[in-house]
Each structure stands twice: as C-alpha cells, then as structure tokens.
Amino acid sequence: MGLTSNKVLALAALLAVGLFAVTVLLWPRLARDGLRVVLGRIGLLLATQVALFATVGLAANNYFLFYGSWADLFGQEQEMGVVVDHSAGAGGKDIRILGRQKIEGVPGGGRPAVGGQVQKVVISGETSRIDSPAYVYLPPEYFQPAYAGKTFPAAVVLTGYPGTAENLLKGLKYPRTAYEQAREKKMQPMILVMARPTVAPPRDTECVDVPGGPQTETFFAEDLPKAVSETYRVGTAPRNWGFIGNSTGGYCALKIALHHPGRYAAGAGLSAYYEAAEDLTTGDLFHGDQRLRDRANLLWSLDHLPQGTSSFLVTTSAKGEGNLAATRSFIKKVKAPARVSSITLDSGGHNFTTWNREIPPALVWLSGRLSAA
C-alpha cells in the first residue's frame, strides 16, 4: 500500500485507537511497583504516542502531499538514471513517456479526446545533463481531429520545496482546473508540464546554475521547453510559453521569466519569495560569487538589469503571508516594457487552501498572455 493510500491512514488510526484502548484496559495491572511493570507502562505509552503521531503525520501528508511515496519519504529516487546519448546521430529522445492516466474528477471515462490525459515522463536535459520526472497534461483538444496538426501554448508548473510533482495533480488539481476553465471558455486549451524544482534531490537548488553543480536554471530555461516542443505540439516562441509555481516554484517562475524573456512570455508566482534561499537545504549555491547572488535577488535584478517584455503575476495576502512587503516592492520595480499584475487576498496562509483560491484566476491570466501560434 502506498504512502498516500487511505488504507494506510485508516490502519494507522485503528492501531492508535487500539493501543489507546489496550493502555486503558491494562493500566490497573501496570500500576504496581517493579521494573517489568514500569517498562510495560513506558512501552505502552511510547507505542501509543508513536501510533498517534504516525496517524497525524500520514493525515497531514495526505492533505499537503509533502511526500508521494515511501521511497520519496526515505530519500530513495524513482524513475531516475535514464541515460540519453545526445551526440550527433545518436537518435536519443529528451522525453521518455513512462505511463498515461486519466484526470481525477474529469468526465470522459479515460477517453483522451473527451477528458484529456496526463502522461508521466522523464525529461532529460541536453545541456544541463539533468534528468527529472514530470507530468504532462494534454487537454482534450490535443486529441481531437479538429485540432490535428495545430500547436498549443504550454506552461511549466512547479511545486514548492520539498514537494513532489504529485502535489500538482492531487492537492492543487492543476489538470482538473485547466480542463474546467477551458470548458467554461475562460482560458484557451493549454499543455501543462508539471514538475518539482528539486531536480537534484534532496538538495534545494533554487533554480540556480550552481558553479560546478546542478545547472537547474539551464534545465528549466532551455532544456525543458526544447524537449517538450520536440515531443509535443508546442511552439518555440516566447509567446508559446509561460511559467507558474507556488512558494519556491513561484520564485523560480518569476526568476526564469525575468531572466529569460526570450523563452517565456509570462511568469506567475503564487506566494513567491524574491531572493534565493541559502540554508542547510541549499548548500553553497554561489561559491562566493556576489554577482550570481545579486542576480538571484529579483528585486536587485529589477533595479540593475534590463527588463524584457515578460509579464508577471504575483500573489500575496493582507494577513497570513510573509511576502506582502516584498511583493509590493516587486510590483513597484517592474517597468515597461515588462508588465505586472497581482492577486491580494484579504487573508490566506502559505498553504494549499490559499493556492487553490489563486490557481483558477492565475491560469486564466497566464492563458491571456500566451498564444498557440
């Protein structure tokens, strides 16, 4: 049974309740003196506490999807290590499709032309040499004869750190939301490439090209859109590509769109921060290079580097978010030809509930800045 299975959660809850009942029933017998009796009390209390905390942890993980599997929880990687030879004439592919699935909560009975399709893939970076798992949402129109041969706009969607790509399907419901918004004619059909920013787990590279380390910015700015455009019907012009994410993914979306306007026409940061984190999870990202550190500070970049034609969407809350002041600074610093829009909720914390309130209008906004042709 998987880590996020309801059966696992139910078993953990039953175990916690059972141990609590056993503790209540046996406590009179364990009230006597003696080493064995004391050890029995300690054992029962410890087992009950562990079961209780495990239940709470599993319930929190099922809601927030911090970890998608047992292997992910214990730091083991899956679907990685795909070797692709990019030398001339090798005939290698930059995207390997591992599976296909229908979209939860969308009618269609598994028929792609009715309900769309999600494909599980591994994207191999030709320049960065990074292999990263992802999910690709293809809207129903992608499979319909009327759209045969036509291209679609695409958006990269990133989770926060240390989230998994499954968060974007289950907790944040990006495919379902994109399907519903397009069905209601609020946005055009779009392809979504859903991944996590952690391309060198467990390290948080903050979408930075680390000197001598993972070239994460290159992967998202160059390799991923190139690989997707060569595999799916997506154009290669900036107007064909957008970027959206939450938390760390939001920082990455704004960063990549700001520094690569020739690749992405728009970037949306939900609850984003504006300066690369530097802590135990990131390690030394810049190796003492202050120029690289400054460039990773988006507010500094807006002040000191040329602004391209990209459009930005930033979100925050008047109560509950810690990025309110920085978001207001970002808005003030964006100058033409760049454009900026914002969503400010009255209240909302740094969590899935807040982001699920922002994703529908954010996708509509993103769609309005992109085109298929």
Residue, then its C-alpha position, 0 to 999 in steps of 0.5 A: m500500500g502506498l504512502t498516500s493510500n487511505k488504507v494506510l491512514a485508516l490502519a494507522a488510526l485503528l492501531a492508535v485507537g487500539l493501543f489507546a484502548v489496550t493502555v486503558l484496559l491494562w493500566p490497573r495491572l501496570a500500576r504496581d511497583g517493579l521494573r517489568v511493570v514500569l517498562g510495560r507502562i513506558g512501552l505502552l505509552l511510547a507505542t501509543q504516542v508513536a501510533l498517534f503521531a504516525t496517524v497525524g503525520l500520514a493525515a497531514n501528508n495526505y492533505f499537503l502531499f509533502y511526500g508521494s511515496w515511501a521511497d520519496l519519504f526515505g530519500q530513495e529516487q524513482e524513475m531516475g538514471v535514464v541515460v540519453d546519448h545526445s551526440a550527433g546521430a545518436g537518435g536519443k529522445d529528451i522525453r521518455i513517456l513512462g505511463r498515461q492516466k486519466i484526470e481525477g474528477v474529469p468526465g470522459g471515462g479515460r477517453p483522451a479526446v473527451g477528458g484529456q490525459v496526463q502522461k508521466v515522463v522523464i525529461s532529460g536535459e541536453t545541456s544541463r545533463i539533468d534528468s527529472p520526472a514530470y507530468v504532462y497534461l494534454p487537454p482534450e483538444y490535443f486529441q481531437p481531429a479538429y485540432a490535428g496538426k495545430t500547436f498549443p501554448a504550454a506552461v511549466v508548473l512547479t511545486g514548492y520545496p520539498g514537494t513532489a510533482e504529485n502535489l500538482l495533480k492531487g492537492l492543487k488539481y492543476p489538470r482538473t482546473a485547466y480542463e474546467q476553465a477551458r470548458e467554461k471558455k475562460m482560458q484557451p486549451m493549454i499543455l501543462v508540464m508539471a514538475r518539482p524544482t528539486v531536480a537534484p534531490p534532496r538538495d534545494t537548488e533554487c533554480v540556480d546554475v550552481p558553479g560546478g553543480p546542478q545547472t537547474e536554471t539551464f534545465f528549466a530555461e532551455d532544456l525543458p521547453k526544447a524537449v517538450s516542443e520536440t515531443y509535443r505540439v508546442g511552439t518555440a516562441p516566447r509567446n508559446w510559453g509561460f511559467i507558474g509555481n507556488s512558494t519556491g516554484g513561484y520564485c523560480a517562475l518569476k526568476i526564469a521569466l525575468h531572466h529569460p524573456g526570450r523563452y517565456a512570455a509570462g511568469a506567475g508566482l503564487s506566494a513567491y519569495y524574491e531572493a534565493a534561499e541559502d540554508l542547510t537545504t541549499g548548500d553553497l549555491f554561489h561559491g562566493d560569487q556576489r554577482l550570481r547572488d545579486r542576480a538571484n535577488l529579483l528585486w536587485s535584478l529589477d533595479h540593475l538589469p534590463q527588463g524584457t517584455s515578460s509579464f508577471l503575476v504575483t500573489t500575496s495576502a493582507k494577513g497570513e503571508g510573509n511576502l506582502a512587503a516584498t511583493r509590493s516592492f516587486i510590483k513597484k520595480v517592474k517597468a515597461p516594457a515588462r508588465v505586472s499584475s497581482i492577486t491580494l487576498d484579504s487573508g490566506g496562509h502559505n498553504f494549499t487552501t490559499w493556492n487553490r483560491e489563486i490557481p483558477p484566476a492565475l491560469v486564466w491570466l497566464s492563458g491571456r498572455l500566451s498564444a498557440a501560434 
